[in-house]
Amino acid sequence: MQTLQKLSNRLFYLPSYQKTDRPILAAVAGDNQTLLIDAGNSSNHAQLFKEQLAPHNITGDILALTHWHWDHVFGLHEMDMPSIANYMTYNNIKELQRFSWEDKELDERVEAGIEISFCADAIKLELGEARDVNITDPTLIFENRMQVNLGGVNCIIEHVGGDHSPDSNLIYIQEEKALFLGDCLYANMYAEKWHYTMEKMGTLLEKIETYDAELFFLSHHPAPLSKEEFASFFELLKTSAALTKRYEGRQEAIVKAMTSHFQRELTEEDLEIIGYFVNGYAK
């Protein structure tokens, strides 16, 4: 079972769970209000989060969504509080509300390329046979950037986009120097080949670099990354994008140059990321 982690009197998170694609959920406790980050991938996921916050006398007052994908929004009804989304997330949620989540319809959407089999399998496993999905409308809609003052804690929510989902937001907790990145640094999975593009990644990395953070949350990593750990991941993405451009998507040349650059054997993760950029270049 996932267990709530307390990082400070202000910051709590429930770790991700890979088997059913549950992302990290977080709570930022201010003097006056508490902000929850993401709604979870089911009512059960949301309920578990609320139950584990209760012994700390924390109940959420407002919730911010990182993006529209099912695993971040299916728990909205259970959370039962005002929620923040950018206009792109709002529009995508309105589309999700039209869908049936039963096997037949899910499988048809996978066949049509609207849904991906990885997500369909996780939905079936997380929700079981009774799939009463009620995705409520976000209540506070913004366009580019907004700030939430919780009392002693300020949260900046910025729409940053990226390959994974064009509506992605990051959420920066100033006093904690914590940066929640959602899924924005992951590849585009809703494509024939999972991929990154050099242009979108470059723009995204430039935006992230403007934030003075020491703790970095990626939704499907098991725990937050330290500044040093994130710097290593950041450099990997930046270097992969630059070498993909230099060698015009030629994978063998990119791998050779990357090995020379880092002065080590490349890991499976390194090669996977290079492959995503090569796929994106081929587009």
Sine and cosine of phi, psi and omega as CSV:
sin_phi,cos_phi,sin_psi,cos_psi,sin_omega,cos_omega
0.00,0.00,0.62,-0.79,0.05,-1.00
-0.93,0.37,0.62,-0.78,-0.05,-1.00
-0.83,-0.56,0.76,-0.65,-0.01,-1.00
-0.86,0.51,0.68,-0.74,0.03,-1.00
-0.92,-0.39,0.74,-0.67,0.04,-1.00
-0.97,-0.24,0.88,-0.47,0.01,-1.00
-0.99,-0.10,-0.46,0.89,0.05,-1.00
-0.27,-0.96,0.00,-1.00,0.06,-1.00
-0.92,0.40,-0.25,0.97,-0.04,-1.00
-0.98,-0.22,-0.41,0.91,-0.27,-0.96
-0.79,-0.62,0.83,-0.56,0.00,-1.00
-0.73,-0.68,0.50,-0.86,0.10,-0.99
-0.52,-0.85,0.51,-0.86,0.11,-0.99
-0.98,-0.22,0.86,-0.51,-0.09,-1.00
-0.87,0.49,0.34,-0.94,0.06,-1.00
-0.95,0.32,0.27,-0.96,0.02,-1.00
-0.66,-0.75,0.95,-0.33,-0.20,-0.98
-0.92,0.38,-0.60,0.80,-0.15,-0.99
-0.83,0.56,-0.67,0.74,0.02,-1.00
-0.91,-0.42,0.33,0.94,0.12,-0.99
0.88,0.47,0.62,0.79,0.09,-1.00
-0.98,0.19,0.80,-0.60,0.04,-1.00
-0.99,0.11,0.20,-0.98,0.16,-0.99
-0.87,0.50,0.69,-0.72,0.20,-0.98
-0.91,-0.42,0.55,-0.83,-0.07,-1.00
-0.66,-0.75,0.38,-0.93,0.07,-1.00
-0.76,-0.65,0.72,-0.69,0.06,-1.00
-0.89,-0.45,0.94,-0.34,-0.12,-0.99
-0.99,-0.10,0.92,-0.39,0.10,-1.00
-0.99,-0.10,-0.03,-1.00,0.03,-1.00
-0.94,0.34,-0.48,0.88,-0.09,-1.00
-0.93,-0.37,-0.56,0.83,-0.06,-1.00
-0.58,-0.82,0.30,-0.95,0.07,-1.00
-0.87,-0.50,0.76,-0.66,0.06,-1.00
-0.99,-0.17,0.80,-0.61,0.15,-0.99
-0.99,-0.13,0.57,-0.82,0.00,-1.00
-0.91,-0.41,0.91,-0.42,-0.04,-1.00
0.95,0.32,0.45,-0.89,-0.16,-0.99
-0.98,-0.22,-0.15,0.99,0.00,-1.00
1.00,-0.02,0.17,-0.99,-0.12,-0.99
-0.99,-0.14,0.14,0.99,0.04,-1.00
-0.15,-0.99,0.22,-0.98,0.11,-0.99
-0.88,0.48,-0.62,0.78,0.01,-1.00
-0.89,0.45,-0.66,0.75,0.02,-1.00
-0.89,0.45,-0.74,0.67,0.02,-1.00
-0.88,0.47,-0.67,0.74,-0.01,-1.00
-0.90,0.44,-0.67,0.75,0.04,-1.00
-0.86,0.52,-0.69,0.72,0.01,-1.00
-0.88,0.48,-0.74,0.67,-0.01,-1.00
-0.90,0.44,-0.64,0.77,0.01,-1.00
-0.89,0.45,-0.62,0.79,-0.04,-1.00
-0.98,0.17,-0.35,0.94,0.11,-0.99
-0.98,0.22,-0.47,0.88,-0.13,-0.99
-0.83,0.55,-0.69,0.72,0.01,-1.00
-0.88,0.47,-0.31,0.95,0.05,-1.00
-1.00,-0.06,0.16,0.99,-0.02,-1.00
0.85,0.52,0.62,0.79,0.01,-1.00
-0.91,-0.42,0.82,-0.57,0.19,-0.98
-0.79,-0.61,0.70,-0.72,-0.05,-1.00
-0.94,0.35,0.52,-0.85,0.07,-1.00
-0.94,-0.35,-0.49,0.87,-0.03,-1.00
-0.46,-0.89,0.49,-0.87,-0.10,-0.99
-0.78,-0.63,0.67,-0.74,0.05,-1.00
-0.92,-0.38,0.72,-0.70,0.03,-1.00
-0.99,-0.14,0.68,-0.74,0.06,-1.00
-0.99,0.15,-0.54,0.84,0.08,-1.00
-0.13,-0.99,-0.03,-1.00,-0.23,-0.97
-1.00,0.03,-0.17,0.99,-0.14,-0.99
-0.85,0.53,0.51,-0.86,-0.18,-0.98
-0.79,0.62,-0.63,0.78,-0.11,-0.99
-0.95,0.31,-0.15,0.99,0.01,-1.00
-0.95,-0.30,-0.19,0.98,-0.13,-0.99
-0.81,-0.59,-0.25,0.97,-0.08,-1.00
-0.90,0.43,-0.31,0.95,0.02,-1.00
-1.00,-0.03,0.12,0.99,-0.09,-1.00
-0.85,0.53,-0.70,0.72,-0.03,-1.00
-0.88,0.47,-0.67,0.75,0.00,-1.00
-0.92,0.40,-0.56,0.83,0.01,-1.00
-0.90,0.43,-0.61,0.79,0.15,-0.99
0.80,0.60,0.85,0.52,0.07,-1.00
-0.41,-0.91,0.28,-0.96,0.06,-1.00
-0.86,0.51,0.59,-0.81,-0.03,-1.00
-0.77,-0.63,0.47,-0.88,-0.04,-1.00
-0.94,-0.35,0.73,-0.69,0.07,-1.00
-0.51,-0.86,0.46,-0.89,0.16,-0.99
-0.98,0.18,0.20,-0.98,-0.14,-0.99
-0.90,0.44,-0.50,0.86,0.02,-1.00
-0.93,0.36,-0.67,0.74,0.05,-1.00
-0.88,0.48,-0.70,0.71,0.02,-1.00
-0.83,0.55,-0.75,0.66,-0.03,-1.00
-0.89,0.45,-0.63,0.78,0.01,-1.00
-0.93,0.36,-0.58,0.81,0.06,-1.00
-0.91,0.42,-0.61,0.79,0.06,-1.00
-0.87,0.50,-0.57,0.82,0.07,-1.00
-0.94,0.35,-0.69,0.72,0.01,-1.00
-0.85,0.52,-0.58,0.81,-0.05,-1.00
-0.88,0.47,-0.33,0.94,-0.04,-1.00
-0.99,0.12,-0.28,0.96,-0.17,-0.99
-1.00,0.06,0.49,-0.87,0.25,-0.97
-1.00,-0.04,0.54,-0.84,-0.04,-1.00
-0.92,-0.38,0.29,0.96,0.07,-1.00
-0.97,0.25,0.32,-0.95,-0.11,-0.99
-0.80,0.60,-0.75,0.66,-0.09,-1.00
-0.85,0.52,-0.76,0.65,-0.04,-1.00
-0.94,0.34,-0.62,0.78,0.06,-1.00
-0.87,0.50,-0.74,0.68,-0.03,-1.00
-0.90,0.43,-0.58,0.81,0.04,-1.00
-0.91,0.41,-0.62,0.78,0.01,-1.00
-0.94,0.34,-0.56,0.83,0.09,-1.00
-0.90,0.44,-0.71,0.70,0.01,-1.00
-0.88,0.48,-0.59,0.81,-0.02,-1.00
-0.99,0.13,-0.12,0.99,-0.01,-1.00
0.99,0.11,0.14,0.99,0.02,-1.00
-0.98,0.18,-0.62,0.79,0.03,-1.00
-0.89,-0.46,0.34,-0.94,0.03,-1.00
-0.94,-0.35,0.52,-0.85,-0.13,-0.99
-0.88,0.47,-0.57,0.82,0.03,-1.00
-0.84,0.55,-0.72,0.69,-0.01,-1.00
-0.95,0.32,-0.65,0.76,0.01,-1.00
-0.87,0.50,-0.68,0.73,0.02,-1.00
-0.90,0.44,-0.66,0.75,0.00,-1.00
-0.92,0.39,-0.61,0.79,0.04,-1.00
-0.88,0.47,-0.72,0.70,0.01,-1.00
-0.88,0.48,-0.65,0.76,-0.03,-1.00
-0.95,0.30,-0.67,0.75,-0.02,-1.00
-0.94,0.33,-0.68,0.73,-0.14,-0.99
-1.00,-0.05,-0.28,0.96,-0.02,-1.00
0.92,0.38,-0.48,-0.88,-0.07,-1.00
-0.99,0.17,-0.56,0.83,-0.06,-1.00
-1.00,-0.03,0.98,-0.17,-0.10,-0.99
-0.94,-0.33,0.95,0.32,0.03,-1.00
-1.00,-0.02,0.99,0.10,-0.07,-1.00
-1.00,-0.04,0.84,-0.54,0.00,-1.00
-0.81,-0.59,0.99,-0.15,-0.03,-1.00
-0.99,-0.11,0.94,-0.33,-0.04,-1.00
-0.98,0.18,0.40,-0.92,0.02,-1.00
-0.92,0.38,0.68,-0.73,0.24,-0.97
-0.87,0.50,0.50,-0.87,-0.12,-0.99
-0.96,-0.28,-0.48,0.88,0.00,-1.00
-0.89,-0.45,0.90,-0.44,-0.12,-0.99
-0.92,-0.40,0.78,-0.62,0.04,-1.00
-0.82,-0.58,0.12,-0.99,-0.06,-1.00
-0.95,-0.30,-0.85,0.53,-0.11,-0.99
-0.90,-0.43,-0.76,0.65,-0.15,-0.99
-0.38,-0.93,0.62,-0.78,0.09,-1.00
-0.53,-0.85,0.30,-0.96,0.00,-1.00
-0.80,-0.60,0.65,-0.76,0.02,-1.00
-0.86,-0.51,0.85,-0.53,0.04,-1.00
-0.99,-0.14,0.92,-0.39,-0.05,-1.00
-1.00,-0.05,-0.06,1.00,-0.11,-0.99
0.99,-0.10,0.99,-0.12,-0.04,-1.00
0.99,0.16,-0.14,0.99,0.01,-1.00
-0.65,-0.76,0.78,-0.63,0.02,-1.00
-0.91,-0.42,0.72,-0.69,-0.02,-1.00
-0.88,-0.48,0.80,-0.60,0.09,-1.00
-0.98,-0.20,0.78,-0.63,0.04,-1.00
-0.90,-0.44,0.87,-0.49,-0.06,-1.00
-0.78,-0.62,0.73,-0.68,0.09,-1.00
-0.97,0.23,0.87,-0.49,-0.08,-1.00
-0.85,-0.53,-0.24,0.97,0.04,-1.00
0.93,0.37,-0.59,-0.81,-0.04,-1.00
0.88,-0.48,0.07,-1.00,-0.05,-1.00
-0.94,0.34,-0.61,0.79,-0.12,-0.99
-0.88,0.48,-0.72,0.69,0.02,-1.00
-0.36,-0.93,0.83,-0.55,-0.08,-1.00
-0.86,0.50,-0.33,0.94,-0.05,-1.00
-1.00,-0.03,0.09,1.00,-0.14,-0.99
-0.85,0.53,0.68,-0.73,0.13,-0.99
-0.94,-0.35,0.46,-0.89,0.30,-0.95
-0.94,-0.33,0.40,-0.92,-0.01,-1.00
-0.75,-0.66,0.86,-0.50,-0.08,-1.00
-0.93,-0.36,0.82,-0.57,0.03,-1.00
-0.99,-0.17,0.98,-0.20,-0.18,-0.98
-0.85,0.53,-0.79,0.61,-0.11,-0.99
-0.93,0.37,-0.41,0.91,0.01,-1.00
-0.99,-0.11,-0.14,0.99,-0.10,-0.99
0.77,0.64,0.69,0.72,-0.02,-1.00
-0.92,-0.39,0.70,-0.72,-0.05,-1.00
-0.83,-0.55,0.89,-0.46,0.05,-1.00
-0.99,-0.11,0.87,-0.50,-0.11,-0.99
-0.96,-0.27,0.01,1.00,-0.02,-1.00
0.82,0.57,-0.75,-0.67,0.01,-1.00
-0.95,-0.30,0.22,0.97,-0.23,-0.97
-0.90,0.44,-0.38,0.92,0.00,-1.00
-0.99,-0.11,0.15,0.99,0.09,-1.00
-1.00,-0.04,0.23,-0.97,-0.07,-1.00
-0.97,0.26,0.27,-0.96,0.16,-0.99
-0.96,0.28,0.92,-0.39,-0.04,-1.00
-1.00,-0.09,-0.29,0.96,-0.01,-1.00
-1.00,0.00,0.88,0.48,-0.03,-1.00
-0.43,-0.90,0.32,-0.95,0.01,-1.00
-0.84,0.54,-0.66,0.75,0.10,-1.00
-0.82,-0.57,0.79,-0.62,0.05,-1.00
-0.86,0.51,0.67,-0.74,-0.11,-0.99
-0.39,-0.92,0.33,-0.94,0.26,-0.97
-0.92,-0.38,0.44,-0.90,0.19,-0.98
-0.90,-0.44,0.60,-0.80,-0.06,-1.00
-0.87,0.49,-0.66,0.75,-0.10,-1.00
-0.92,0.40,-0.76,0.65,-0.02,-1.00
-0.91,0.41,-0.64,0.76,0.01,-1.00
-0.91,0.42,-0.66,0.75,0.01,-1.00
-0.87,0.50,-0.71,0.70,0.01,-1.00
-0.89,0.45,-0.67,0.74,-0.03,-1.00
-0.91,0.41,-0.70,0.71,-0.01,-1.00
-0.90,0.44,-0.60,0.80,0.05,-1.00
-0.88,0.47,-0.67,0.75,0.02,-1.00
-0.91,0.41,-0.71,0.71,-0.02,-1.00
-0.88,0.48,-0.60,0.80,-0.05,-1.00
-0.90,0.43,-0.32,0.95,-0.02,-1.00
-0.98,0.20,-0.19,0.98,-0.05,-1.00
-0.99,-0.11,0.75,-0.66,0.01,-1.00
-1.00,0.05,1.00,0.05,-0.08,-1.00
-0.87,-0.49,0.45,-0.89,0.06,-1.00
-0.85,-0.52,-0.17,0.99,0.00,-1.00
-0.69,-0.72,0.76,-0.65,-0.13,-0.99
-0.80,-0.60,0.81,-0.59,0.00,-1.00
-0.95,-0.31,0.86,-0.51,0.20,-0.98
-0.94,-0.35,0.77,-0.63,-0.30,-0.95
-0.84,0.54,-0.52,0.85,-0.08,-1.00
-0.94,-0.35,0.19,0.98,0.23,-0.97
-0.99,0.15,0.54,-0.84,-0.09,-1.00
-0.92,0.38,-0.41,0.91,-0.05,-1.00
-0.45,-0.89,0.33,-0.95,0.04,-1.00
-0.89,0.45,0.45,-0.90,0.03,-1.00
-0.99,-0.11,0.63,-0.78,0.13,-0.99
-0.95,0.32,0.16,-0.99,0.02,-1.00
-0.86,0.51,-0.65,0.76,-0.01,-1.00
-0.93,0.36,-0.67,0.74,0.02,-1.00
-0.90,0.43,-0.67,0.75,-0.01,-1.00
-0.93,0.36,-0.61,0.80,0.02,-1.00
-0.86,0.52,-0.60,0.80,0.03,-1.00
-0.92,0.39,-0.69,0.72,0.03,-1.00
-0.91,0.42,-0.67,0.74,0.01,-1.00
-0.86,0.51,-0.72,0.69,0.00,-1.00
-0.90,0.44,-0.61,0.80,0.04,-1.00
-0.88,0.47,-0.72,0.69,0.01,-1.00
-0.91,0.42,-0.71,0.70,-0.04,-1.00
-0.89,0.45,-0.70,0.71,-0.01,-1.00
-0.92,0.38,-0.65,0.76,0.02,-1.00
-0.87,0.49,-0.68,0.74,0.01,-1.00
-0.90,0.43,-0.70,0.71,-0.03,-1.00
-0.90,0.43,-0.67,0.74,-0.02,-1.00
-0.95,0.30,-0.53,0.85,0.08,-1.00
-0.88,0.47,-0.66,0.75,0.04,-1.00
-0.92,0.38,-0.71,0.70,-0.06,-1.00
-0.88,0.47,-0.66,0.75,-0.09,-1.00
-0.97,-0.23,0.28,0.96,0.13,-0.99
0.77,0.64,0.69,0.73,0.10,-0.99
0.97,0.24,0.21,0.98,0.01,-1.00
-0.99,0.14,0.96,-0.29,-0.19,-0.98
-0.88,0.47,-0.69,0.72,-0.05,-1.00
-0.88,0.48,-0.67,0.74,0.01,-1.00
-0.92,0.38,-0.61,0.79,0.01,-1.00
-0.91,0.42,-0.71,0.71,0.01,-1.00
-0.87,0.49,-0.70,0.72,0.00,-1.00
-0.88,0.47,-0.71,0.70,-0.01,-1.00
-0.92,0.38,-0.62,0.79,0.02,-1.00
-0.91,0.42,-0.67,0.74,0.03,-1.00
-0.87,0.50,-0.67,0.74,0.03,-1.00
-0.92,0.39,-0.65,0.76,-0.04,-1.00
-0.89,0.45,-0.72,0.70,-0.06,-1.00
-1.00,0.00,-0.17,0.99,0.03,-1.00
0.82,0.57,0.74,0.67,0.03,-1.00
-0.28,-0.96,0.22,-0.97,0.12,-0.99
-0.95,0.32,0.65,-0.76,0.00,-1.00
-0.97,0.24,0.59,-0.81,0.02,-1.00
-1.00,0.05,0.13,-0.99,0.07,-1.00
-0.87,0.49,-0.63,0.78,0.03,-1.00
-0.90,0.45,-0.68,0.73,0.03,-1.00
-0.84,0.55,-0.75,0.66,-0.06,-1.00
-0.92,0.39,-0.59,0.81,0.04,-1.00
-0.89,0.45,-0.71,0.71,-0.01,-1.00
-0.91,0.42,-0.68,0.74,0.07,-1.00
-0.85,0.53,-0.70,0.72,0.01,-1.00
-0.86,0.51,-0.63,0.78,0.04,-1.00
-0.90,0.44,-0.66,0.75,0.03,-1.00
-0.92,0.38,-0.62,0.78,0.04,-1.00
-0.89,0.45,-0.69,0.73,0.06,-1.00
-0.86,0.51,-0.67,0.74,0.01,-1.00
-0.92,0.38,-0.59,0.81,0.02,-1.00
-0.91,0.41,-0.60,0.80,-0.03,-1.00
-0.92,0.40,-0.36,0.93,0.02,-1.00
-0.94,0.34,0.00,0.00,0.00,0.00
